[in-house]
């Protein structure tokens, strides 16, 4: 069984997610601190949703491919559904990041 490449890919995604989600945000000396905190939290939530959406979309593509390869239409349909949910989460994450940046810009 060739599990090592999958384990390496999983560890790589985990490290990438850790790096992306633990980046320090920019520190601004202007505006109200509570509003800046809210903007930062909104942006962080958006990043998490985008990461979850991308992962869900990837898992959906794998499921759909396996379903089509094995002739399992139910698995293929679940994969397509997972891709849709992933796209929705990614879009929600993008919107949250834009909202967080807008809150920050208005707080200047």
Backbone as CSV, one residue per row, in Angstrom:
resi,resn,N_x,N_y,N_z,CA_x,CA_y,CA_z,C_x,C_y,C_z
1,UNK,0.851,-1.170,0.000,0.000,0.000,0.000,0.898,1.236,0.000
2,UNK,0.511,2.185,-0.780,1.321,3.391,-0.893,0.689,4.518,-0.096
3,UNK,0.730,4.395,1.196,0.107,5.382,2.069,1.040,6.554,2.339
4,UNK,2.337,6.347,2.188,3.275,7.412,2.533,3.035,8.711,1.764
5,UNK,2.808,8.663,0.440,2.555,9.941,-0.248,1.328,10.673,0.286
6,UNK,0.275,9.933,0.637,-0.934,10.564,1.170,-0.674,11.168,2.538
7,UNK,0.117,10.474,3.339,0.473,11.001,4.659,1.294,12.268,4.499
8,UNK,2.248,12.255,3.558,3.084,13.434,3.321,2.240,14.611,2.839
9,UNK,1.279,14.355,1.961,0.394,15.420,1.471,-0.451,15.970,2.617
10,UNK,-0.969,15.078,3.460,-1.765,15.517,4.608,-0.967,16.374,5.565
11,UNK,0.260,15.961,5.841,1.128,16.752,6.722,1.435,18.096,6.075
12,UNK,1.664,18.085,4.766,1.938,19.342,4.057,0.776,20.312,4.137
13,UNK,-0.462,19.805,3.940,-1.641,20.665,4.057,-1.798,21.179,5.486
14,UNK,-1.506,20.332,6.458,-1.597,20.758,7.853,-0.622,21.875,8.174
15,UNK,0.605,21.737,7.699,1.624,22.771,7.932,1.228,24.060,7.218
16,UNK,0.738,23.932,5.985,0.312,25.116,5.239,-0.835,25.827,5.949
17,UNK,-1.815,25.067,6.423,-2.938,25.666,7.144,-2.459,26.361,8.414
18,UNK,-1.529,25.744,9.128,-0.991,26.351,10.346,-0.296,27.670,10.031
19,UNK,0.497,27.679,8.977,1.225,28.897,8.614,0.258,29.995,8.200
20,UNK,-0.723,29.650,7.378,-1.676,30.659,6.884,-2.510,31.231,8.022
21,UNK,-3.005,30.367,8.907,-3.903,30.829,9.954,-3.192,31.499,11.125
22,UNK,-1.893,31.334,11.236,-1.171,31.922,12.363,-0.281,33.084,11.962
23,UNK,-0.531,33.654,10.802,0.206,34.835,10.403,-0.252,36.020,11.251
24,UNK,0.674,36.783,11.772,0.232,37.953,12.536,-0.379,38.986,11.599
25,UNK,-1.467,39.544,12.026,-2.131,40.570,11.235,-1.410,41.896,11.378
26,UNK,-1.654,42.810,10.487,-1.023,44.117,10.586,-1.522,44.868,11.817
27,UNK,-0.648,45.555,12.471,-0.993,46.328,13.654,-1.095,47.798,13.253
28,UNK,-2.229,48.379,13.488,-2.464,49.769,13.125,-2.633,50.595,14.388
29,UNK,-2.102,51.813,14.368,-2.171,52.684,15.529,-3.330,53.668,15.442
30,UNK,-4.183,53.495,14.467,-5.288,54.437,14.297,-6.600,53.769,14.645
31,UNK,-7.599,54.564,14.947,-8.952,54.054,15.150,-9.175,53.425,16.508
32,UNK,-10.362,52.909,16.697,-10.794,52.286,17.937,-10.300,50.848,17.984
33,UNK,-9.743,50.439,19.125,-9.186,49.091,19.251,-10.260,48.009,19.133
34,UNK,-11.459,48.261,19.663,-12.516,47.261,19.573,-12.938,47.015,18.130
35,UNK,-12.977,48.073,17.340,-13.351,47.921,15.937,-12.244,47.184,15.185
36,UNK,-10.994,47.497,15.496,-9.873,46.799,14.865,-9.896,45.321,15.233
37,UNK,-10.243,45.022,16.480,-10.352,43.629,16.911,-11.438,42.913,16.119
38,UNK,-12.572,43.572,15.940,-13.668,42.978,15.173,-13.253,42.757,13.721
39,UNK,-12.533,43.710,13.150,-12.078,43.565,11.768,-11.106,42.390,11.649
40,UNK,-10.224,42.264,12.619,-9.276,41.152,12.601,-9.954,39.805,12.748
41,UNK,-10.939,39.741,13.628,-11.667,38.481,13.831,-12.477,38.108,12.581
42,UNK,-13.056,39.107,11.947,-13.823,38.848,10.721,-12.907,38.319,9.621
43,UNK,-11.752,38.930,9.483,-10.798,38.483,8.476,-10.301,37.074,8.783
44,UNK,-10.030,36.787,10.056,-9.576,35.447,10.444,-10.651,34.408,10.153
45,UNK,-11.909,34.722,10.475,-13.002,33.793,10.189,-13.086,33.540,8.686
46,UNK,-12.913,34.602,7.910,-12.946,34.453,6.458,-11.834,33.548,5.957
47,UNK,-10.649,33.687,6.537,-9.529,32.822,6.140,-9.826,31.367,6.462
48,UNK,-10.400,31.127,7.635,-10.739,29.752,8.016,-11.795,29.178,7.083
49,UNK,-12.791,29.979,6.710,-13.832,29.498,5.813,-13.277,29.210,4.419
50,UNK,-12.362,30.059,3.965,-11.759,29.814,2.652,-10.950,28.534,2.666
51,UNK,-10.214,28.293,3.748,-9.436,27.069,3.864,-10.351,25.851,3.916
52,UNK,-11.422,25.935,4.694,-12.385,24.823,4.779,-13.072,24.604,3.431
53,UNK,-13.388,25.669,2.736,-14.027,25.550,1.437,-13.116,24.914,0.399
54,UNK,-11.857,25.314,0.409,-10.901,24.737,-0.534,-10.691,23.253,-0.244
55,UNK,-10.561,22.924,1.033,-10.412,21.514,1.413,-11.636,20.693,1.067
56,UNK,-12.809,21.247,1.310,-14.050,20.552,0.979,-14.210,20.350,-0.517
57,UNK,-13.820,21.353,-1.282,-13.887,21.228,-2.735,-12.936,20.167,-3.262
58,UNK,-11.741,20.121,-2.682,-10.764,19.105,-3.075,-11.257,17.705,-2.718
59,UNK,-11.789,17.566,-1.520,-12.330,16.263,-1.109,-13.501,15.867,-2.004
60,UNK,-14.315,16.825,-2.393,-15.435,16.552,-3.282,-14.981,16.082,-4.658
61,UNK,-13.909,16.700,-5.160,-13.377,16.274,-6.456,-12.854,14.838,-6.380
62,UNK,-12.189,14.520,-5.281,-11.672,13.161,-5.104,-12.822,12.174,-5.013
63,UNK,-13.836,12.509,-4.213,-15.010,11.634,-4.094,-15.694,11.432,-5.440
64,UNK,-15.887,12.523,-6.158,-16.567,12.415,-7.444,-15.755,11.553,-8.414
65,UNK,-14.446,11.754,-8.428,-13.592,10.959,-9.303,-13.621,9.483,-8.955
66,UNK,-13.571,9.188,-7.659,-13.645,7.788,-7.232,-15.003,7.188,-7.568
67,UNK,-16.063,7.955,-7.387,-17.402,7.479,-7.702,-17.562,7.167,-9.177
68,UNK,-17.025,8.033,-10.017,-17.123,7.793,-11.460,-16.250,6.623,-11.883
69,UNK,-15.061,6.505,-11.264,-14.149,5.414,-11.629,-14.712,4.054,-11.225
70,UNK,-15.415,4.004,-10.103,-15.962,2.735,-9.624,-17.396,2.507,-10.077
71,UNK,-17.998,3.483,-10.718,-19.379,3.343,-11.170,-20.400,3.592,-10.065
72,UNK,-19.964,4.171,-8.961,-20.846,4.446,-7.828,-21.404,5.867,-8.001
73,UNK,-22.600,5.957,-8.546,-23.197,7.262,-8.821,-23.514,8.044,-7.549
74,UNK,-23.841,7.333,-6.463,-24.153,8.021,-5.207,-22.899,8.727,-4.673
75,UNK,-21.744,8.062,-4.746,-20.494,8.673,-4.294,-20.133,9.860,-5.179
76,UNK,-20.364,9.720,-6.476,-20.087,10.831,-7.394,-20.985,12.028,-7.086
77,UNK,-22.256,11.754,-6.778,-23.177,12.843,-6.440,-22.789,13.509,-5.122
78,UNK,-22.359,12.704,-4.140,-21.888,13.285,-2.875,-20.677,14.175,-3.113
79,UNK,-19.795,13.732,-3.998,-18.613,14.537,-4.322,-18.987,15.861,-4.952
80,UNK,-19.955,15.827,-5.854,-20.411,17.067,-6.481,-21.038,17.994,-5.440
81,UNK,-21.789,17.414,-4.503,-22.376,18.213,-3.423,-21.312,18.820,-2.525
82,UNK,-20.275,18.042,-2.226,-19.178,18.559,-1.403,-18.455,19.705,-2.103
83,UNK,-18.329,19.588,-3.424,-17.698,20.678,-4.172,-18.534,21.952,-4.093
84,UNK,-19.841,21.810,-4.161,-20.729,22.969,-4.066,-20.622,23.623,-2.688
85,UNK,-20.634,22.797,-1.640,-20.502,23.333,-0.280,-19.151,24.028,-0.123
86,UNK,-18.098,23.440,-0.684,-16.777,24.059,-0.621,-16.741,25.399,-1.320
87,UNK,-17.387,25.492,-2.474,-17.425,26.762,-3.203,-18.193,27.825,-2.423
88,UNK,-19.273,27.418,-1.768,-20.053,28.366,-0.964,-19.231,28.862,0.220
89,UNK,-18.532,27.950,0.904,-17.697,28.365,2.034,-16.581,29.289,1.575
90,UNK,-15.981,28.987,0.427,-14.913,29.837,-0.092,-15.444,31.233,-0.396
91,UNK,-16.623,31.309,-1.006,-17.227,32.604,-1.314,-17.568,33.375,-0.039
92,UNK,-18.086,32.678,0.970,-18.387,33.329,2.249,-17.100,33.842,2.894
93,UNK,-16.038,33.069,2.784,-14.752,33.499,3.332,-14.218,34.736,2.639
94,UNK,-14.346,34.769,1.310,-13.906,35.955,0.565,-14.699,37.180,0.998
95,UNK,-16.008,37.005,1.148,-16.867,38.129,1.559,-16.487,38.610,2.960
96,UNK,-16.191,37.675,3.861,-15.803,38.061,5.220,-14.474,38.795,5.222
97,UNK,-13.541,38.361,4.383,-12.264,39.063,4.317,-12.436,40.482,3.782
98,UNK,-13.278,40.626,2.782,-13.550,41.968,2.248,-14.239,42.824,3.312
99,UNK,-15.175,42.234,4.053,-15.860,42.978,5.109,-14.886,43.410,6.202
100,UNK,-13.986,42.514,6.575,-12.988,42.856,7.593,-12.095,43.995,7.144
101,UNK,-11.670,43.954,5.869,-10.824,45.033,5.348,-11.604,46.337,5.280
102,UNK,-12.879,46.268,4.916,-13.718,47.472,4.845,-13.910,48.073,6.234
103,UNK,-14.151,47.211,7.230,-14.284,47.714,8.608,-13.012,48.420,9.035
104,UNK,-11.888,47.816,8.706,-10.592,48.442,9.066,-10.445,49.791,8.362
105,UNK,-10.746,49.827,7.058,-10.594,51.079,6.304,-11.504,52.171,6.830
106,UNK,-12.728,51.818,7.232,-13.649,52.818,7.763,-13.244,53.309,9.143
107,UNK,-12.442,52.538,9.848,-12.027,52.893,11.201,-10.829,53.852,11.212
108,UNK,-10.272,54.130,10.095,-9.085,55.015,10.049,-9.411,56.403,10.439
